[in-house]
Amino acid sequence: MSVVKDMSLAEQGRRKIQWVRDFMPALSGIEARFQREKPFAGLRVAVSVHLEAKTANLGCVLAKGGAQVRLTGSNPLSTQDDVAAGLASLGVETFGIHGADEGEYQHHLAETLAFHPHLIVDDGGDLVQMLCGSGASLADELFGGCEETTTGILRLKARERAGLLPCAMMAVNDAKAKHYYDNKYGTGQSVWDAIMHTTNLVVAGKTVVVAGYGWCGKGVAMRAAGMGAHVIVTEIDPFKALDATMQGFRVMPMAQAARLGDIFVTVTGCRDVITPEHFALMKHNAFLTNAGHFDCEVDVAGLAAMAVKRQTRRDNIEGFTLPDGRMLNVIGQGRLVNLAAGNGHPAEIMDMSFAVQALALEWLVKHRDTLEKKLYQVPEEIDNEIGRVKLAAMGLSIDELTPEQQAYLDSWNG
């Protein structure tokens, strides 16, 4: 039933999956319990997250917990064909081909939902979008789901305000175990891993413009500065801009930063962050990258319309020659750079994010009879459990409050 590019790649894909499993101890501990308790027995779970090894591991963990799992990617350029084949060979129905066109991508989403899931795991909202539109009939047994990313949460909040959520949804991105680590440390490392591997150029001494200073932007800026870059931050939020300033970064509008940047990284979750008015000001050989979920932050179509020539310069780098001879370089087609041109977040980081996913799904199952069609926050006990498990896996321990200290904190008397 799976739709993958080449099943002969399965052994290579299984090796990748096993590699990340060895560095995801929190999820392995959850898997062991799930295998004993089977919390998802008789349930169908549809997953749409970037189709690479860490996601494959999550799919396997849910299957060990008794679920029938179908899994697809959330971006055609982040799908790894060997991992897709490896996952399919392990018994998880898998739908995804690297570089699929829009029609093929939508077909893979539809196939993932075609077994009428009880639960979904979404990354950016594509499953929810289909379940509220052309695939509405497939939501007849759906009672809950989880959303992985900031952009997806924004869309869910908009749907909640309009009364259009198809089921109860858990805001996994808002969990401490997710956004403190995945968004900051995961994005911070994986973005620069992708840019450096793709360009084979030095970061030190260059001017890096980071658009957006949320958790992901903080990570990107921090790692750039750590490698010796001069960092400029653009923002629309005055307090995030002040925070960036107090971290020692320059803050200015994109119209000013456009003249100065050597490498641009958008991390906003919004559209039209870098547009033709900015392209017209940029240096020769500037690099344009996006680390937000959708490929609308850098107006690549607008750049193409301005260009007199476009050419492939290296794998995952396209050059656009402007009428005055300047060349601007787009990495990964303006899609999520750390996955379109890299391997995504480190396994140790995704260990925490996917542990949240697994436990949040279990919580939804346990509370299915009382769920409303609204956005739920991850319960604090799940966050804290993951934190404790991760510390233990790293051989670390922390202090605990004594009863007297707890009583002091709970009292108004001091």
Secondary structure, DSSP 8 states (H G I E B T S, - for coil): --B-S-GGGHHHHHHHHHHHHTT-HHHHHHHHHHHHH-TTTT-EEEEES--SHHHHHHHHHHHHTT-EEEEE-SSTTT--HHHHHHHHHTT-EEE--TT--HHHHHHHHHHHHTT--SEEEESSSHHHHHHTTTTGGGGTT--EEEE-SHHHHHHHHHHHHHT--SSEEEEGGGSHHHIIIIIIIIHHHHHHHHHHHHH----TT-EEEEE--SHHHHHHHHHHHHTT-EEEEE-S-HHHHHHHHHTT-EE--HHHHTTT-SEEEE-SSSS-SB-HHHHTT--TTEEEEE-SSSTTSB-HHHHHHH-SEEEEEETTEEEEE-TTS-EEEEEGGGSBHHHHSS--S-HHHHHHHHHHHHHHHHHHHHTGGG--SSEEE--HHHHHHHHHHHHHHTT-------HHHHHHHH-S--
